[in-house]
Amino acid sequence: MAMSELRHGRTGIWQLMSTHILENPGKTHTVQDDMESFVLVVLYIILQHLPHNHSANLTAIVRNVFDSYTLNDDGTAVGGGEKGRMFISRKWITVDFEVTNNHPLTGWVHFALSAVGQWHKYLEDQLPRKLCDLIDEFESDYQLGPDVSSAPVLLLENMAFKDHEALRKIWNAIIKRTDWPSQHIAMDHFDKSCLSESKSSGKRHQDQGGAGLAGFSNTKKMKSSENAVFVG
C-alpha cells in the first residue's frame, strides 16, 4: 500500500500522527493533534537514540504503538488504539519508564504522556454525557445510559492540553536545568534490537515494527503487513 493511500487525507507520518487522527479518518486537525504529534516525535527519538529501561520491549513498543493499523472494509487504514492505551493507562511506556541518568527528560516524558492522557479522558468524558441526553426521553424504569450525574466533570480550562502554553513552559523549564547528563552518546537502538532478527535472516520481516522510521527520508513508500507499517 502506497503511503498516500494509507494516510487517506491525513497529514504527516503515520507513526507520529495523533491517536484521534488515526482512529477517525477525515477528522478535523486541531492544535491538540499537533501537540500530541510533538510528544510522539520526542518519545520516538528517546526510544531510538537514548539509553532507557524499556529497551527489552522496544520491538513490541514500536510495532504496537507506532506502526500498527487495521483496514476497514472500504480499505481505509485506521489505528491509534495502542497509542491511546499508552496515554490513558500507561501501557507500553509504563509509570516506571526512565531515561537512564536523565532526570529532566524522564520528568518531561511523564508530564507529556499524562497531559495527553488527560486530554483523551476529557474528550471521552463528553461521550457519555451526550449519550445520556440522546436516550433520556426513552428511559423509564431502566437506566440505559451511564450514570454521570455524580461523576467529576473535567473542565477545559483545567486541561494542560487546552493550548500549547503548559507544554511550552515545561519544555523551556527543563532546557534551563543544570542536571542534564554530559556523557550520553546517541546510538541506534532500533538497529540493534528491532532489526537484528531481520538482518540475521537476510531479509526484513514485515512485522518488525522497528523499521518504522529508520531511513525514512530516503524512501517514498510505505510497505504494510496485517498489523504493522514500516518504511521500506
N, C-alpha and C positions, 0 to 999 in steps of 0.2 A: 504494500500500500504506500503510495506516494505521500510525503509529508503534508502536502497541501490538502490531500483527501482526508487524512487523519484529523487535521485541525478543524476542517469543516467550518470555516468562517471565523475561527478563533485566532487571536493574535498572540504570537510568542512560541517558545519552545515547549513541547508537550510536557516534559519533565518538570518545568518551572511554572506552569500555569497554576492558577489558584484552584482550590478544591471545587468551588461552585461553578467556575467556568468549565471545568472538566465534566462535572455532573450534569450541567444544563446547557447543551448546545444552543447557541443563539442568545444566551444571557447577555444583558447589557453590562459592559465593562464598568467597574466602579473603582474609585481610588483604593478601596479595601482589597480588591483583587490585585492591584498593582503592589500594594504593601505586602500582601501575602507572598507574591512572587519574589519580592526583595528578600524576605525572610528565607524563602526556599533557596535562593541563589547563595546566600551566606552559608546556610546549613550544608548545601551540596559541596561547596568549596571546603568547608571544615572537614566533612566526611572524607573527601578525596585527598586532601593535602596535609592535614594536621593530625598529630597523634591524639587518639581519644580511646575511651574504654568500651566502644561499641564495635571495634574492628572485627571481632569474631563473627559478627552477624551482618557484616557490611553488604554482602551479596544480596541477602534477603531484604535488607532495608531498601536498597536501591531498586531492586526488582519490584517490590510491592508498593513502596511509597511513590517512587518517581516514574517508573516505566509502565506500570500495569494499565491495561484497558480492556474493555469488552466491546463487542459490536452489537448495536441494536439490529432489529430485523431489517431496517432500511439501510443498514451498512454504516450508520453514524457511530463513530467511536465515542465512548464515554468512559470516565474514570474518576479518580479522586477519592474513592471510598476509604482507602487506607491512609491517605493524607488526612482526611477528616478524623480518623481514629487516632492518628498521631497527635493532632492538635487538641482534641477533646479529651481523650482518655490516656494520652501519652503512651500509646502502643508504639513500638519500634524505637523511638527516641524516648527512653524511659526517664523517670524523675532522677535517676542516679547518673544520668549522662554527664560526662566530664571531658572537657578538652584538657589533655594532660598538662599539668603545671601552668594552666592559663585561666586564672580565676576571673578576669574581666570578660573574656569571651564565653566562658561557661555560664556566667551570670546573664549575659545578654541572650544567649540561646534560650535559657529557661524563661526569661521575661518575654521574649518574642513569641515563643511557642504558646505560652499562657495567654498572651494578648490576642493571638489569632484564635485560640480555642474559646476565649471569652466572647469574641465576635461571632463565632459559629453558634454558640449557645444562645446569644441574643437573637440571631436570625431564626433559630429553631424555636425559640420561645414564642415567636409571632404565630407559628402554625397552629398549635392547639387552641390559642385564643380565637383565631379566625374560624377554626373548625367549630368551636362552641357556638359562635354567632350564627354559623350556617345551619346547624342542626337544632338550634334552640326551639324553633317553632314545632319540631317533630317530637320533642321529648315530653313524656308524661310521667309515668311511674318508673321509667328507666333512665339511667344516666348513660347516654350514648357517647358523650364526649368526655375527654379528660377533665378532671376537676382542677381548674386553675384559679378558683376563687381565693384560695389561701396561699397560692404559690407566690414566692417573692418575684417582683417584677424587675427585670433587667432594664435599666433606663439608658437610652442612647448617650446622654451626657456623662454617664459614668464609664463608658467604654474607652479603653485605651486606644482602640482602633477606630474611634469615631472620626478621626482625621490623622494626619501624619505627625502631629506635634509630639506626642508621647514617644513614639519610636525615634524621632529625630533627637529629642532631648537625651534619651538613654544612650543612643549611639554616640552623640557628642561627648557625653559624660565618660563613657568607658575609654574613648580615644585619649582623653586627658589623664587617665590614670597612670600611675608610675610603676605599677606592679606587673607590667607586661613581661613575659619571658624574653630573654635575649638570645637563647640558644636554639630556638626552633628552626628547623630547616624543612622546607616544603618537600613532600615526597608524594608519589602517586600510589595511594593505597589501592585504587581500583586495578591498576596494572598488576599488583602483587597478589591481591586476594580474589578479585572478581573475575579476572581474565586468566588466571593460572590454569584452570581446567581446560579452557578452550585452546590455550596455547599448547598444552601438553598433548592434546588430541589432534592438533594440526588444523583445527578449524574453529570458528567462533560459534558456540551454541546459541540458538535463538532465544533461549530462556535465561541467558546470562544478563541480568539487569545492569551489571557493572559497566557494560559497554555503552551505557546511556548517552553521555555527552562527550566521551573520550574522542578527540579528534573531530568534534562537531563542525568546527569552522572549515574543515577540509572536505566536507561532504554536502550533498544537496538532497539526499533522500533518506527516508527512514524505512527500515525493514520491520516487519512485525511477525509475532508469533501469536499463539492463543492468549497469552497473558502478559506479554512484555513488548515494549517498543524500544528499539535501540538504533543507534546511528551506525550505518554500515559504510 
